Amino acid sequence: MKYDDSKNKQTLKDLLETTNFVEHISVDCVIFGFHHNKLKVLLLKYPELEIWSVPGGFVFEGENVDDAAHRTLYERTGLEKLFLEQFHTFGNINRTDLNNPHRILLENRNIQVDKDHWIYQRFVTVGYYALIDFSLSHSFPDSLNETCNWFEVDNLPKMAFDHKEVVEKGLAFLRKNLDYKIVGSNLLPEKFTMKDLQTLYETILNEKFLRNNFQRKILSLNMLERLEKFYDGSANKAPYLYRFIDKDLK
């Protein structure tokens, strides 16, 4: 699906005047990338504020929630055609009270809205996550955000709302389902060594594995095809290269 770039020009004033959103429902997208043996998450910074958030937004009337997640992600970052999966629904009664950037921006800009305006009301958000190839992402902010950047998952900045919890829940879901999600993630090149795969697992799960135990476990999942040996000119024994049997498996 290709989205209209003109939607990226949305201003805070335009947002406040929009009336065709589904009441009290939003979407948030946790986008993970792997770079230099570090697991990172894509965050947005609001203008004028030292507050960051995951890419998110609201759901239009007549729009499926999944479609809203894809649209919002594109509007906020330029990323499209990602495999997004729902992982959790966030509905704590006070979730929008903590570090609410909308409230702070309105106060800073002396914009008056009714205290019952929808922007101040409680929102239940549907959380989505995706794994992407860090090197292939060319993200950019829209006019509502000043900066779009990657952060290590264990070193997050000051977060808006409950978005620190959103990232943590997304990471927990990823770790729990890693064996089934890694195949279609594109976090590794098409051909890789068992050591490359072990490093990726250890980074995401934040634990170390014995080489033989890890290899035995991975091979038992029947998700790899063994290819030729990898000769890099060193004196070390050449390891085999592997690839996932089905790169499109999600």
N, C-alpha and C positions, 0 to 999 in steps of 0.2 A: 504494500500500500504506500502511495506517495502522498505526502501531506503538503498543504499550502503553506509556503514560507511566510506569507503575510500574517499568519497567526502568531509568528514569533514577535511581532511588533506590539503585542498587547501591553498596555500600561496598567499601572495600579488603578487609575481612574476608570479605565475600560472594565477592568475586572470587577470593581465595585458596582458598576452599572449593569452588569450582566444578570439577567433574571431567569435564564433558561437552564440553570444547573439543577440537577437532582438534589433535593434538600438533604443535608447532613451526611452525604456520602462523598468520599474522596479516594484517590489511589496514590500509592507511594511505591517507587521502584528502587530496589537495592541492586546496584550493578557492580559486580565483582570483576576484577582483572588481576592477572598474575604477571609480575614484572620483577626481574632481578631477584628471583626467589622470595618475593614478598607478595602477599595477598593484599590487594588494595580495593577500596570502594570509592565510587564516583560521587562527589558531593558538590552542592551549589552554595554560593555565598550571596546573601542578600545585599543590595546596595546600601552603603552607609553603615552597615552593621557587621560586627564580627561574629555572626551567627551563620551556621551552615545547616543544610538540610539535604536529604535524599531527593532526587527528582520526583515531583508529585504534582497533583492538581485535582480538578473537580470533574464530575461526570455530567455531560450534557443530557437533557431530556432526549429520549429516542436513541441513546447511544449505549451499546453494550459495555459492561464494566471492563472487559478485556480490551475492547477497542479504545476505551478511554485511557487505559494504561499505555498502550502503544502510541496513541496520539500525544499524550502528555510527555512521554519520554522524548519523542521527536521534537516537540516544541521547546523543551528545556535543554536538550543536549545535541540534537541533530542525529542521534542514533535511531536507526530504524531496522526493521526486519530481524529483530532479535527474538529468540525464544524466551518468552516471559512466562513464569509459572507462579500462581498464587501460593503463598506459604503461610499466611496468618492474617487474621482480622484483628485490628486494634480498636478497642472501644471503651477504654477507661474513661470515667466520667470527667476527669480533670485533665485529659491528655493534651488539650489545646491551651492550657493555662501557662505551661512552662515555656519561657523564652519565645513568646508568640511574636514573630517578626511582623506580621500584619498589623497588630496592635501598636507595636513600637514605631513602625514606619508611618502610620497614620498620625500618631502623636507628634513625631518629629517634623512632619510636613504640615501640621496643623490642618489636617483634613477631618472635618466633622461628619460622622455618620451616626445614625440612630443606634442606640445601645442594643437594640434587638436586630440589627442588621445581620444577614446570614454569615458575613465574614467573621462575626464574633461567636456564632453559635457552635454547639457541639458537633463534631464530625467523627463518624466511624470510617476508618480507612481500611481498604483492602491492600495488603502488602504483596508485591511481586518481586521476584528476583531473577537475575540472569547472570551467566558467566560469559565473558567476552574476551577476545584476544586484545590485550592491552595495546599492542603495537598497531592495531588496525583502527583504533578509536580516534576520531577527530571531533572531540566534543566542543561545544561552545554554548555560552549562556544566552538566554533570551533577554528582553529588556527589563524583566522583573528581577534579574539576578546580575550581580557584578562579576562573579568569577565562577568558573567551573574547573574543578581540580580533583586529583586522585590523592587519597590518604590511606596509609596503612591501617588495617582494621584494628590493630591494638594501639593506635595513637590518633584517636579522633579529636577534632577540635570541638569547640563549644557548639552544641547542636540545638536546633529549634525543636519545639514541641517535645515529643517522646521519640525523636528520630534516632537517638543513641540506642534505645531499646529496639527500634525497628531494624537497625543494622545488626544488632546482637541476635535477634530472632532469626533474621535471614541467614546469618552465619551458622547458627545452630542447625537450621534446616539443611543447609548445604552439607555440613559435616555428617549429619545423620544419613543423608541420601547420596553421598559422594560417589559410591560405586556405580550408581545408576545414572548419575548426571555428568560424569567426567567424559564419557565417550563423545558426546556431541558438543562439548564446551568450546573447542578450538583454543584451549589454553596451551596446547603443545603443538609443535609443527606436525606435519603429516607423518613423518618418520621420526622416531625418538628411541632412546635407549631405556632400559629398565631403570637405570639410575635417574634419568630425567623424570620418569613417572614417579619414582619413589620420592624424589625431592619435592615434586608438586604435592603429593599426598601429605608429606611431613609438614609442608608449609601451611596447607589448609587446615589440617587436623592439629597442628601445633604439638606434634609428638614424633619421636624417633622410632624407627623400625629396624630390626635385624634384617640384613639383605636377603638371606635365604628364606626367612619367614615371609617377608613381603612378596618376594617373587612367587613363592608357592601359593599364597593367597590370591594374588592377581591372576595367575595362570588358571586357577580353579574357577574363575569367573567366566572363562571362555569369551573374553571380549577383545583379545589381542591376536594378531597374526604375526608370526615371526618371519622376518625378512633376512636380507644378507647381513654379514658382519660389517661393523663400522670401523674402518681403518683410518686413523688420524695421524699415522706416522710415528707414534710414540712406541716405546718398548713394552708398554702394558698389553696384556691380552685383549684382543679386539672384542668388544661386546657386540651382541646381536642388536639390530634395529627392529623395532616393532611398529605396527600401526593398529589403530582400532579397526575391528572387523566391519563395523557399520558406523561411519562418522555422522550419519544422520539420525542415529538413535538418540532419543531424548529421555 
